[in-house]
Amino acid sequence: MGTAIPVDLRAGGYVEDEYLAAGIASSYRTASALTGDGRWRFSPDATASYRTRIVVRRPAKASAFSGNVVVEWLNVSGGVDADPEWATLHEEIMRRGDVWVGVSAQRIGVMGGPVLVKVAGAGSDLAGQGLRAIDPARYGSLQHPGDGYAFDIYTQIARSLRTGAALGGLHPQRLIAAGESQSAFAMVTYYDGVQPLTDAFDGFFVHSRGATGLPLVGPGKSADLAGSLGGTPAIFRTDQGPPVIDVQTESDVTGILNSSRALQPDTDRFRLWEVTGTAHADAHLLGANASAIDCGAPVNNGTTHLVAKVALRALTTWLATGTAPVAAPRIGLISGATPQVRRDADGIALGGIRTPPVDVPVATLSGVPGPKSSTICLLLGSTTPFSTTRLAQLYPSHAAYQQRYDADADKTIKAGFVLSDDRAALLAYADPSAITG
């Protein structure tokens, strides 16, 4: 599994299992144009056999189970199955007793194929090989018929989980579809075109979507995500029941993903949270690999994962009680043919969900990438430390800075955008050593 964040499952009272999932899956065809309102009409098309794998991380004790199962569509943009939602959310998943299931839904993860985003670091030599080639003894029997079938593969696995299969005797109360980046594009397509046919999921956790959905493709093909970026933007349709919470980083809103083209208002079934001072991927998500990437500036070190964890809790509460998450302000935009983020004199974005590192700053946290151009750098934003002169203007002393930071942390928690459980993690982003007074 392509993850840069090691987690001690046993210490957290969790176990991990891996299973084969096999069956006959259907692809889909569209009955009409894919319109911007998301009210797409799909119908089953061809069928093909598949044999893929899932990874299950669950509480070792049944009594600890929350009833929530988070089903992550594993991300293949780096050429291997990666679990960015687990990396982002695992503290919240484990302390609440949720089950996490990672699904090898797409062809590249199983069979190999072109690498969309090349990331230097441990395991990068495996990119594009696929599970079958990485470990033939373990995965040589796997078979994936193409990404056009991925949506039904995902549905069939969800339906099996609903019965308790692969969960060690646990029985779910709520199934949550989850995906980040390329997998978030898949969530758009699934919600708008497939969920109306299957009713397979109770809620959707979407993280860093672009303006479009993941395209449908023919047998043996992998989805052309890069080619779809300039396609017709689409919102999450508003005529079905399962709620959606969509967490977007600052760089997602404009930049290469340009989710602002699919901006939609909150409803009683939809919440959009845009997080100021964050990037599509960041120092937390990269872990030890961050030091191996040279973008000409330090990569973004924002608080996406802290906001995402409260978003997951807000979604599970929404499902369990009907109480919707708090509404969040949008990041300010300068309108035009190519919208730009509104910024203050320090280069920090205006509006959006704000946390102490952007409201009591010692550096400019931004979705704007460093000066060295590469696909991965376009996604990593930047962190630019303030000059000593600017810091002296803002903070007369270490104590003054820390007092303001702590007060803003409590304000953020009270507003509902960071959990009180994560207060210590939020305070750890403070950097009083930068202050000379």
N, C-alpha and C positions, 0 to 999 in steps of 0.2 A: 504494500500500500504506500503510495507516494505522500508521506506526511513528514513535516520537519519538526513536529512537536511531539516528543515522547510523553506518554501518559502511563503511569503505573496503575493499571486496571485493578490488580489484586488489592493494592492498598486502598483503593476507592470502593472495594466491595463488589467489583465487577468481574465478569468472565467474558472471554471472546471465543466465538465458534465460527467456523466457515462451512458453508453448505453449497452443494450444486443445486441449480434450479434448471429444470428442463421442461420442454413442452412444445406445442405448436403455436406460433404467434402470428398475428395478422398485421399487415401494414395498413395504411389508411390512404384514401384518396379524398380530395376536396370536391364538394358538390357545387361550390360557387367560389367566387373570388374571396381572398382573405382580407376582409375589410378592417379598417382601423378600430371599429367598435368591439372587435374580438368575438363577435357572434358568428363563429365559424361553424360550418356544417361538414363534418367528416363522416365517412362511411368505410367499413372494412373493405380491404382490397385483396391482395394476394396473401397466401399463408406460407410459412416455412418453419422448419424445426430449429430449435435453439438449445444450447446447453451453456449456461453461464454460471457465475458464482455470486453469492452474497456473503457479507461479513456481518455478524451479529455481536453487539456488545450490550450486555444486559446485567441487571443486578443479580448477584449470586444467590441472594435470598428473595424468594417470591414475595415475602412480606414488605420488601422495600420498593416494589414496583408501583409506579405512579398511575399506570394505565395508559400512558402516552408512548407511542412508538413513532420515532422520527425516522423516516425512510429517505435517505440521501441518495439522489441520483449522482453517482460518482463522476468527478470531473476529469476529462481526458485532454484538456487543452495542452498540458505538458507532455503528452504522449504516453502517460501511464494513468491507471486509476488513482485518483487523489481524493482525499476526504476533507476539503476545506471547511465544510460545515461542522464536522466533528472537531477539527482543530479550533474553530472559532467558539463552539458552544459546549465543549465537553465538560467544563466545570459545572455549568448549569444542568446539563443532562444528568451527570452523576450525582450531584447533591439532591436532585429532585427524584431520582429513581426512574428516569425515563429509559426506554430501550432505544438504541441507535442501530439502524440497519443500513449498511452500504451496499448498493446494487451496481454491479458491473453492467450498466445498461447499454453502453455504446460499443460499437465495433472495435474502435482503436484500442480500448482497454483490454480486449480479449484477443483480437487477431493481429494487432499492430497497425501502423499506418503513419501518415504524415504528422509531424509535430507542429502545432500552431504556435506555441510559445515555448522557446527554449530557455531553460533555467539551469545555470551552472550550479554545481554542488554535488553532494553525495547522492548517488543513484542516477545521475543524469545520463550515464551510459546506457541505461535501460529504456530511455525514452523512445517510443515508436515501435518497440519490439512486440508488445502485447504479452499477456499472461502465458499463452501457449509456448512462446519462445523463451520467456524468462525462466520458466520452470516446467519443462515438458513432462517430467515425471508426475507432477502434481496437477497440471492444467492441460495436458496434451489432448484430453478428450473434449475440451470446450469448443463450442462452435457458435458463431454469431452471424446471422444472415444479412445484417446491415441495419443502419440506423433508422430506416423506415419502419422497422419492426420493434424498435426500442420502446416505444410508448406502450405497446401491448405487453411486452416482456415486463415492464414496470408494473402494469396493471395486474398481471397474473401473479407476480410476486406479492403485491399488496394484498390481493385476495387470499393468498395462502397464509400470509401473516395474520390476517383478520381471524382465521380459524385457530390461531395459536401455533401453526407450523413453524419450526425452527426457533421457537422462543422458550424452550425448556420448561414447558408447562404453563407459561404465562399467557393470559388472554387479554388482548388489547381492548381498551375502551375508545381510544381515539388514534387514528392513523394520520400522520402529518407528512405530506410530501415536502421535500426540501431540496434546494439546489442553489449553487453559487456559480456565477459567471456563465460559462457555456451551459452548465446545468440549469441556471436560472432562465436562460433562453428556452430550454426544454420545458421548464415549468409554465412559461407563457403558452407554448403550444399545447401542452397537456391540459391546462385549465380551460383554454378557450375552445379547443377542438375535441379533446378526448374525455375529460371529466363529465361533460353532459351525457356521454354515451355509457360511461362505466360507473359513475358515482362511487369511485374506489376510495377516495380520501375525504377525511372530515375537515381538513384545513390545509393551507399552503403557506410555507415559510420560504420566501423568495429573497435572495441576497445578490445584489449587483447584477441586475438584468440589463440588457441593452434595450433598444427601442423596438426590436422585432422578436419574433419567435424563432426557435430552431426549425429549419426547413425540413419538410418531408422529402425523402430521397428514395431512389429505386433499390432493388435487391443488390446486395454486395457493396453498397456505397456507404461512405461516411458523410455525415452532414457537413455542408460547406458553410461553416459559421462566418468566416471572413467575408464570403460573398454575400451573406445575408444582411450585413450591417447597414447597408444603404437601402434596404427594402422598405416596404410599407410599414410604418410604425403601427403598433396595436396595443390598446389598453387591455386590462383584465376585464372580461365581459361582466356586466352588472346584473345579469338575469338568472344567477344561480346561487345556491345557498352557502357552500363552503367558504368561510372567510379567508382572506389573504392579507398577510402583512409583508410588505415589500421594503427591505432595508437597502438603501442606496448610499454609497460613499460619494464624497464630493467629486472625485474624478469620474464616477459613472455618469453624473448628471450632464456633463458636456464631454469633452474628450472623445476617445475612439468609440465608446459605447453610446454616448449621446442619448441617454434615457429621457432627457427633457423633451424629445420628440414624441414620447408616449406618456407625457404627464397627464394624470387624471386626478380628480378631486376625491377626497375621502367620502366613503358612504358607510352605511351600517354593516357592510360586508368587506370593506377595504380600508386599509391604512397604509400610507406611504410615509416612511421615515427617511429623511435625507440627513446625513451626519457630516457636519462641518469639520474641515481640517483632516479629512481622511482620504485614503486611496484604495483603489480596487484590491490591491494586495499591499501588505505593509510589513514592518519589521517583526511584528508579532506573528503573523502568518508564515513568514519566511523562516523564522527561527534562526538556526545556525547558518542557513544558506544565505542570509542577508549579507554577510561579510564577503561572499564570493561574487557579488554582483556590483559592477562599477557603472553607475549612471551619471557620474560627474558631480553628484551631491548625495548626501545621506538619504536613504529611502524614507518614506513617510513613517513616522512613529506615532500614529494617532490611536484613537480609542475605539475603533470599529467593534472589536470583539466585546467590549463592555456594554455597548448599546445593543448589540445583537443578542446578548444573553437576556437582557430585560425584554427584548422583543419576543423571544421565544416564550418566556414566561407569560407575557401579555397574551400571546396567541393561545397557549394552553388554557389560560384562565378564561379567555373568550369562548373557547369550545366547551369548557366545563360549566360555566356560569351564565354565559350570554353577555357578560360585561365587556364592552369593546375597549381596546387600548386607547390611551390618550392620543389626541390629535397632535401633530407636530408641525411647526412652521417649515416652509420650504426654503431652500437655499436661494438667495437673491440672484437673479439673472439679468443681464443686459440683453434685451431682445435684438434680433436681427437675423440675417441669413444664417449666421453661425453664432448662436448664443454663447455668451461668456459669463463667467461667474462674477458677481459684484464683490469687490474687495475693499478693505479699509487701507489706511496708509501703510500698514505693515504687511500687506499682501494676504491677510487672513479673510476668508470668505465671510460674507454677511448672511444673516438668517440661518435657517436650518437648526438641527439639534446641536446644542453647544455644550461643551464640557470644559472643565478648568484649563486644560492645555491650550485652548483657543481663546478663552476669555480672561485668563491670567497667564499670558504667554511669556515664555523665554526664548521662543523660536517661532518662525512661521511654519506651521503645519499646513501643507497644501496638497491638492490633487494634481498640481502642475508638476510634470516630471523634471528630472535633472537634465542637463544640457546634452548628455550622450544619448544618441538615438538608437533604440532597439525596441522590439515589440515588448519585451518584458519591462523595460524602463518606462514605456508609455503607461504602464499599469501601476507603477510603484510610487508615484507622487514624489514629494521631497520634504526634507526638514532643514530649514535654514536658520541657524542660531542668530539671535539678535546681537548687535554690537554692544560693547560695554557702555557706550554712550546712551544707547536706547534703553538698556536695562536700568541705568542710573536715573533716567527720566521717569521710568515707570515705578521703581521700587527703591525707597530710601534705605532699606535694610533687608537682611534675610528674614527677620521676624515679620516685617510688613508684608513681604511676598507670601510667606507661609500662611499668615492669617487670612489674606485675601483668597489664597488657593483653597484652604480648608473650608472657608465659608461658601465658595462657589461649588465645591464638591457636594456640600450638604444641599445647596440649592438645586443642583442637577438631580440628586437622588429624590428630593421632594417632588420635583417636576415629573418624575417617573421615567427618566431616561438612563439611569444607572441603578442597579439593585443595591440595597443596603448591604447585601451579602458581599458585594464587590467594592465596598468603600475603601478597604485597604489597598486593593489593586489600583483604584483610581488615585488615591493619595500617593502611590508609588511613582506616578508620572510627574510629580512635583520635582523641581530641580533647583533648590535654594543655593546650591554650590555655584550656580551661574551668577549670583548676585554678589557684587564686590563690597557692598556697604555693610 
